[in-house]
Amino acid sequence: MTNESFVEFKAEEEEPEVVGNSIRTEEKRFSPASAPLPWLMPLFLGTGLGIGIASVGISLLPSPNQGSIAKPSQLSPQTLPTVTVAEAVTTPITRSLNTTGTVAAREHILVLPQTSGLQIKKILVNEGKQIKAGEVLAILDDSVLQTQIDQAKAKVKSDQGLLEQKYAALAQARANVAQARANLAGARAGEKDALVKLKNYRQLGTAGAISREQLDDRATTATTKTEAVNAAVEAVNAAVATIGSAQATLNSAQADVQNSVARVQQLQTQLGQTLVRSPVAGIIAKKNVEVGDVTSTKQLFEIIRDGELELQAQVPETQLSQVVIGVDAQITSDSDSRVHLPGKVREISPTVDEKNRKAIVKINLSPTPLLRPGMFARAAITTSTAMGVSIPAKAVLPQSDGKAIVFTLSSEDKQRSKALKKELVYVVKAQKVQVGEIISHGNIEIQQGLNTGDRVVVAGAPYLKDGDRVRVPF
């Protein structure tokens, strides 16, 4: 026999879906001693309504025996109710901590203008748009920059003309030094010759070979030559000083050219910055400017990097020890039933709010259009996973005292089973159970009352009582 058979009068049961190796459940458990829990109320209402409708329907059926209805144990095999059954199975059950929090951007990127004082000419993106790294977001008015660039280029040309003049002046100064040094060399040669002749004349004068007047002439000539040397030395020094001055002027002219060229480059860089580009890929979260605004230090756009979101969940300090970085979480939203997303705990705040005694636990979320920063959401953070027994939740029948029962297949009625071809007849037994975690996709944990392999009635269970016989397809 298969794990679950299907009734003729019942829609097909949903197969429980296992996420990974575990089935997610809620943290709250069922207490046999308490009143019915909120998650069991739909089951109570559905069961009560079904029994009521069935009772009214049965009471209206005509009977040849003045309204009496045969008990299931008195019915023939062909008239016994057909039910579906399911086996209690061992299932990984995930226990979780339920929290709430606010959806936020995992990383918020602020786009600031790279140049100020320019008017915004065009905006190319709106809030919510998916963008790529380097994509142009806005265009700034560049007319002022273009005028400044033209003026800067004209100054570069003027400074370069002055620089050429300074090069020529330096070259002339160097030529003057060379000429002065040549003149000095000639003056020194003349002085040397005059001094030699003066020496000879003095010897001749001592011997009385020449007159005193001739000796004085030679002495005057030597003095004149020495004075010429001194003048030539001063001329050389003056020429060298001119080279220093020309070099300094040239250096200043070169600096002027470099500054004016740098100004052009700066303006051209600013011209490139009139295209405001996105530094990262992501989603435009906010647009803070409009066409016509003048750029300053104000941020232009806010970007959610790669569209990645996180849930900033609040966890009481008394439960913080149950949360571990890297564990899974399931995210849901009260406002949108489509939100059922996986998450993973990335960070636990090192501090606890002294007012509410809660810490922020950041849970990574996958990019989705269903969630936006600022939205409220719920998270079931995995705290542990253990093996347990589970059955379809529809097999559990809540009772008015807050407890619950299931109908198990007690024994086979072999005599009646022989009369059927594709079905077996079983006697059902009402079995008290203690339920635990609600498991996703229509299953529930059974903490006490059932063992793995026990078969329970699913479809048709609300219409049975202890000791009834039922038909089970095989």
C-alpha positions, 0 to 999 in steps of 0.5 A, spaced: 500 500 500 502 506 498 503 512 503 497 515 502 491 513 498 485 518 495 478 518 496 473 519 491 469 525 493 476 529 495 480 533 491 487 531 491 492 532 497 498 537 496 504 533 497 509 536 503 514 540 500 521 539 503 526 545 503 533 543 503 533 537 508 528 540 513 521 543 513 520 550 516 515 550 522 513 556 527 516 557 534 510 556 538 508 549 540 501 546 542 499 545 549 494 539 551 492 543 557 491 550 553 485 552 549 486 551 542 491 555 539 490 561 534 493 557 528 488 551 529 482 556 529 481 555 521 482 547 522 476 548 528 472 552 524 473 548 518 471 541 521 465 544 525 462 547 519 463 540 515 460 536 521 454 541 521 453 541 514 454 533 514 449 533 520 444 537 516 445 533 510 444 526 513 438 529 517 434 531 510 435 524 507 429 520 506 429 513 510 424 507 509 425 506 517 422 513 519 429 516 519 434 511 522 440 510 519 444 504 519 451 504 523 457 503 519 458 497 523 452 494 520 453 497 513 455 492 507 462 493 505 460 496 498 456 502 503 462 503 507 465 510 507 472 510 503 477 514 506 484 516 504 490 515 509 497 517 510 503 514 514 506 518 520 513 519 517 520 521 520 521 528 518 527 533 519 523 539 523 526 546 523 525 550 530 525 557 529 525 564 532 519 569 530 521 576 529 519 582 526 523 588 522 524 593 517 527 592 510 533 596 508 538 596 503 544 592 505 549 598 502 547 605 500 551 608 495 550 616 495 552 619 488 555 626 490 557 631 484 564 632 482 564 639 480 559 644 484 556 650 481 553 647 475 546 647 473 543 640 472 541 640 464 538 633 464 536 627 468 536 620 465 533 615 471 528 615 475 527 612 482 526 604 482 530 603 475 536 598 475 542 601 473 549 598 471 556 601 473 558 607 469 551 608 467 550 616 466 545 618 471 544 626 469 548 631 465 550 638 467 550 644 463 557 645 460 557 652 457 560 656 463 566 650 463 567 651 455 568 658 456 573 657 461 576 652 457 577 657 451 580 662 456 585 658 459 587 655 452 588 663 450 592 664 456 597 658 455 598 660 448 600 667 451 604 664 456 608 660 451 610 666 447 613 669 453 616 663 455 620 663 448 622 670 449 625 668 455 629 663 452 631 668 447 633 673 452 637 667 456 641 665 450 643 673 449 645 673 456 649 667 455 652 670 448 654 676 452 658 672 457 662 668 452 664 675 449 665 678 456 670 672 457 673 673 450 674 680 452 677 679 459 682 674 455 684 679 450 685 684 456 689 679 460 694 678 454 695 685 453 697 686 460 702 681 460 705 683 454 705 690 457 708 688 464 714 684 460 716 690 456 715 694 463 720 690 466 725 690 460 725 698 460 726 698 467 733 694 466 735 698 460 733 705 465 738 702 470 743 701 465 742 708 462 740 706 456 733 709 455 731 716 458 726 716 464 721 719 460 721 712 455 720 708 462 714 712 464 711 711 458 711 704 459 709 704 466 703 708 464 701 703 458 702 697 463 697 700 468 692 702 463 692 694 461 691 692 468 685 697 468 682 694 462 683 687 465 679 689 471 674 692 467 673 686 463 672 682 469 667 686 471 664 685 465 664 678 465 661 678 472 655 683 470 654 678 464 654 672 468 649 675 473 644 677 467 644 669 465 642 668 472 636 673 472 634 671 465 634 664 467 630 666 473 625 669 468 625 663 464 623 659 470 617 663 472 615 663 465 615 656 464 611 655 471 606 660 468 605 655 462 605 649 466 599 652 471 595 655 465 596 648 462 594 645 468 588 649 468 586 647 462 586 640 464 582 641 470 577 644 466 577 639 461 576 634 467 570 638 470 567 638 463 567 630 463 564 630 470 558 634 467 556 627 465 554 624 472 555 616 472 553 611 477 559 608 481 556 601 482 551 597 479 544 597 483 537 600 483 536 608 484 533 608 491 532 616 491 532 622 486 534 628 490 534 633 485 530 636 479 532 639 472 535 646 473 538 645 480 545 647 481 550 642 484 553 643 491 555 638 496 548 636 496 547 628 494 544 627 487 542 620 488 541 614 492 543 607 490 542 600 493 548 597 491 546 590 486 539 591 489 541 587 495 536 588 501 537 586 508 532 585 514 534 589 520 530 584 525 529 586 532 531 580 537 530 580 545 536 580 548 533 574 552 533 570 545 539 573 542 543 567 544 539 562 540 541 566 533 547 564 530 551 568 524 550 564 517 543 560 519 537 560 515 531 564 515 524 565 512 521 572 510 514 573 510 510 579 509 503 581 512 501 585 507 503 581 501 502 573 501 507 572 495 513 574 500 516 567 502 523 568 501 529 565 504 534 569 508 541 568 511 543 571 518 549 576 516 550 580 522 548 581 529 549 587 532 554 588 538 549 592 542 542 592 545 538 598 545 537 600 552 530 602 551 527 596 548 532 591 550 533 588 543 538 587 538 538 588 531 540 582 527 541 583 519 538 578 515 541 578 507 535 578 502 535 576 495 533 582 490 526 582 489 521 587 486 516 584 492 520 588 498 522 595 498 526 599 503 522 601 509 517 595 509 515 591 515 516 584 514 517 578 519 522 573 519 523 565 522 530 565 524 532 557 524 534 555 531 535 548 531 533 542 526 531 535 529 528 529 527 520 528 528 514 524 526 509 528 522 502 527 518 498 531 514 495 537 518 488 535 516 488 528 519 488 532 526 481 533 529 481 539 534 477 537 540 473 542 544 477 541 550 483 544 547 486 537 545 486 533 539 485 526 536 487 522 529 483 516 527 488 510 526 487 504 522 486 499 528 485 492 524 483 489 518 476 486 517 479 481 513 472 478 512 469 484 509 475 485 505 474 479 501 468 482 498 472 488 495 476 488 489 481 494 490 479 496 497 481 493 504 476 494 510 479 497 516 476 498 523 479 505 525 481 507 532 480 514 535 487 516 538 489 522 542 495 526 540 500 532 542 501 536 536 508 540 535 510 545 530 506 547 524 510 544 518 510 548 511 505 545 506 500 542 510 503 538 515 504 538 522 509 535 528 506 529 532 510 529 539 506 524 542 501 519 540 504 516 534 510 512 531 513 512 525 509 508 520 502 509 523 497 510 518 492 515 520 485 517 516 486 524 512 480 525 508 473 523 511 476 523 518 471 529 521 465 524 519 468 518 523 468 515 530 471 510 534 470 503 532 467 505 525 469 501 519 472 504 513 474 502 506 481 504 504 484 503 496 490 499 495 
